[in-house]
Amino acid sequence: MKHHLHTRSSITCSDCGHTSDETMPLDACVHLYECKNCQKLMTPDSGDCCIFCSHGSHCCPTSQRESRAYREIPSASFKAASIVNAAQTS
C-alpha cells in the first residue's frame, strides 16, 4: 500500500505568528529554523524530533513514515494471534 508523504509544511513562528512554506528534507530532521519575519531562532518542542513536528502544518517525513508503520498493522491480526496463543496454552 502506497502512502503520500507530505514534503511541504507551513512553519508558524511562536513569537510573531508569521507563516512560511518550506520544503522538508526526506532524510533528515531540522533542529534550528530562523523566522523570516522576526529572525527568532526556533527549536523543536520537548519530545519532538524537529521544527516541522513542533511548528509545522505537517510532521517531517521521518515521523510520517513511523506513524504510518504503526497504523498499517491490522488489529485483526493481533486478535487472531491472541486466539491461537490461547488455544495453544489450553
Contact map, one row per residue, 1 for C-alpha under 8 A:
111000000000000000000000000000000000000000000000000000000000000000000000000000000000000000
111100000000000000000000000000000000000000000000000000000000000000000000000000000000000000
111110000000000000000000000000000000000000000000000000000000000000000000000000000000000000
011111000000000000000000000000000000000000000000000000000000000000000000000000000000000000
001111100000000000000000000000000000000000000000000000000000100110000000000000000000000000
000111111000000000000000000000000000000000000000000000000101100000000000000000000000000000
000011111000000000000011110000000000000000000000000000000001100000000000000000000000000000
000001111100000000001111000000000000000000000000000000000100000000000000000000000000000000
000001111110000000001111000000000000000000000000000100011110000000000000000000000000000000
000000011111000000111100000000000000000000000000000000011100000000000000000000000000000000
000000001111100000111100000000000000000000000000000100111000000000000000000000000000000000
000000000111110011110000000000000000000000000000000000110000000000000000000000000000000000
000000000011111111100000000000000010000101000000000000100000000000000000000000000000000000
000000000001111110000000000000000000000000000000000000100000000000000000000000000000000000
000000000000111110000000000000000000000100000000000000000000000000000000000000000000000000
000000000000111111000000000000000000110000000000000000000000000000000000000000000000000000
000000000001111111100000000000000000000000000000000000000000000000000000000000000000000000
000000000001100111110000000000000011100000000000000000000000000000000000000000000000000000
000000000111100011111000000000000000000000000000000000000000000000000000000000000000000000
000000000111000001111100000000000001000000000000000000000000000000000000000000000000000000
000000011110000000111110000000000000000000000000000000000000000000000000000000000000000000
000000011110000000011111000000000000000000000000000000000000000000000000000000000000000000
000000111000000000001111100000000000000000000000000000000000000000000000000000000000000000
000000111000000000000111110000000000000000000000000100000001100000000000000000000000000000
000000100000000000000011111110000000000000000000000000000001100000000000000000000000000000
000000100000000000000001111100000000000000000000000000000001110000000000000000000000000000
000000000000000000000000111110000000000000000000000000000000110000000000000000000000000000
000000000000000000000000111111000000000000000000000000000000010000000000000000000000000000
000000000000000000000000101111100000000000000000111000000001010000000000000000000000000000
000000000000000000000000000111111000000000000000011100000000000000000000000000000000000000
000000000000000000000000000011111000000000110000111000000000000000000000000000000000000000
000000000000000000000000000001111100000011110000011000000000000000000000000000000000000000
000000000000000000000000000001111110000011100000001000000000000000000000000000000000000000
000000000000000000000000000000011111001111000000000000000000000000000000000000000000000000
000000000000100001000000000000001111111111000000000000000000000000000000000000000000000000
000000000000000001010000000000000111111000000000000000000000000000000000000000000000000000
000000000000000101000000000000000011111000000000000000000000000000000000000000000000000000
000000000000000100000000000000000011111100000000000000000000000000000000000000000000000000
000000000000000000000000000000000111111110000000000000000000000000000000000000000000000000
000000000000101000000000000000000110011111000000000000000000000000000000000000000000000000
000000000000000000000000000000011110001111100000000000000000000000000000000000000000000000
000000000000100000000000000000011110000111110000001000000000000000000000000000000000000000
000000000000000000000000000000111000000011111000011000000000000000000000000000000000000000
000000000000000000000000000000110000000001111111111111100000000000000000000000000000000000
000000000000000000000000000000000000000000111111001001000000000000000000000000000000000000
000000000000000000000000000000000000000000011111000000000000000000000000000000000000000000
000000000000000000000000000000000000000000011111100000000000000000000000000000000000000000
000000000000000000000000000000000000000000011111111011000000000000000000000000000000000000
000000000000000000000000000010100000000000010011111010000000000000000000000000000000000000
000000000000000000000000000011110000000000110001111111000001000000000000000000000000000000
000000000000000000000000000011111000000001111001111111110000000000000000000000000000000000
000000001010000000000001000001000000000000010000011111111111000000000000000000000000000000
000000000000000000000000000000000000000000010001111111110111001000000000000000000000000000
000000000000000000000000000000000000000000011001011111110010000000000000000000000000000000
000000000011110000000000000000000000000000010000001111111000000000000000000000000000000000
000000001111000000000000000000000000000000000000001111111110000000000000000000000000000000
000000001110000000000000000000000000000000000000000100111110000000000000000000000000000000
000001011100000000000000000000000000000000000000000110011111000000000000000000000000000000
000000001000000000000000000000000000000000000000000111011111101100000000000000000000000000
000001100000000000000001110010000000000000000000010110000111111100000000000000000000000000
000011100000000000000001111000000000000000000000000000000011111110000000000000000000000000
000000000000000000000000011110000000000000000000000000000001111111000000000000000000000000
000000000000000000000000000000000000000000000000000010000011111111100000000000000000000000
000010000000000000000000000000000000000000000000000000000011111111110000000000000000000000
000010000000000000000000000000000000000000000000000000000000111111111000000000000000000000
000000000000000000000000000000000000000000000000000000000000011111111100000000000000000000
000000000000000000000000000000000000000000000000000000000000001111111110000000000000000000
000000000000000000000000000000000000000000000000000000000000000111111111000000000000000000
000000000000000000000000000000000000000000000000000000000000000011111111100000000000000000
000000000000000000000000000000000000000000000000000000000000000001111111100000000000000000
000000000000000000000000000000000000000000000000000000000000000000111111110000000000000000
000000000000000000000000000000000000000000000000000000000000000000011111110000000000000000
000000000000000000000000000000000000000000000000000000000000000000001111111010000000000000
000000000000000000000000000000000000000000000000000000000000000000000011111111000000000000
000000000000000000000000000000000000000000000000000000000000000000000000111111100000000000
000000000000000000000000000000000000000000000000000000000000000000000000011111110000000000
000000000000000000000000000000000000000000000000000000000000000000000000111111111000000000
000000000000000000000000000000000000000000000000000000000000000000000000011111111100000000
000000000000000000000000000000000000000000000000000000000000000000000000001111111110000000
000000000000000000000000000000000000000000000000000000000000000000000000000111111111000000
000000000000000000000000000000000000000000000000000000000000000000000000000011111111100000
000000000000000000000000000000000000000000000000000000000000000000000000000001111111110000
000000000000000000000000000000000000000000000000000000000000000000000000000000111111111000
000000000000000000000000000000000000000000000000000000000000000000000000000000011111111100
000000000000000000000000000000000000000000000000000000000000000000000000000000001111111110
000000000000000000000000000000000000000000000000000000000000000000000000000000000111111111
000000000000000000000000000000000000000000000000000000000000000000000000000000000011111111
000000000000000000000000000000000000000000000000000000000000000000000000000000000001111111
000000000000000000000000000000000000000000000000000000000000000000000000000000000000111111
000000000000000000000000000000000000000000000000000000000000000000000000000000000000011111
